[in-house]
């Protein structure tokens, strides 16, 4: 089978999100099974290179210098929808080129950014699988920032255009896949009763049993997430500060990329440092920046608990990786989290945004080695459901089914 994946970033690019790492893992698993794989990514310029036996095609983002000028010099950043629309033209051209060269049978693309918008307008095209991660239009309601009238006006226009083009892609794709039943239900409320197949995310797990420390001189609590309002880093700070009042020797490690806030795109981390006076707690609350998967794997081995404080989630890779490494999880019961974490079995679910209960659960678990061990064993057992090999086997069956239906439609026409 000749499969083309579309994504924005690709490892070892340090800006890769969980969704993009997911694409990387799936592409490599298919390539290992002998399938011919093309991957289209976006960047500053056009470029072709190889990742093993995978062909990578970097497509230039449209008018990058113009958009950078607005963002960096005029401090106006609400043109993302226009940039994505224009970039999708370049992606469509590359898809047509690869199709004409006989290199594509089926296309697998994400929902965010509507990267396949122009290609999906073509009547004569290859079948498209669209995977829901978290569409930008869905994220927007969880990013509430106070802006001036002018910037609020620009933001509303940008949000409406983004919602339109992303929803168009969802409706026009030959098959839509959602990692969680939660997101499938939410998208159907917006886009109508389209057929969405639920296929949980998967991860590559390390083959080792997590060791609960017998004596914890300095308990290590890990969070792997972007630093942003949407990801609840402010909630994490409140939890950490409340917990440190009771157990002052805890180390909170936060691995993830800083993001920007407001119309002027200021650092969200700097905003948090000022608001919570984090310089006074720099020995206990450590922001380590964005790192590759090897760094994260080592951090998972060194931690005692993984916490996740996102305001909304689909089916986060961070939880799967922690679970696959036997690391107990505490997170809010939002989005698709309850489809991964069984409360009291392989982790602890907290009422959304309840800082007090989250802190209490964290303290109780750190003091209870017996429960830590029990949760760790249950994590390893449940992780077997999210094996990358099982995921790809099911995905291959979906591809074959879509190709069969697409072939029948073409023969009728």
Order of alpha helices (4+ residues) and beta strands (2+ residues): beta-alpha-beta-beta-beta-alpha-alpha-beta-beta-alpha-alpha-beta-alpha-beta-beta-alpha-beta-beta-beta-alpha-beta-alpha-beta-alpha-beta-beta-alpha-alpha-alpha
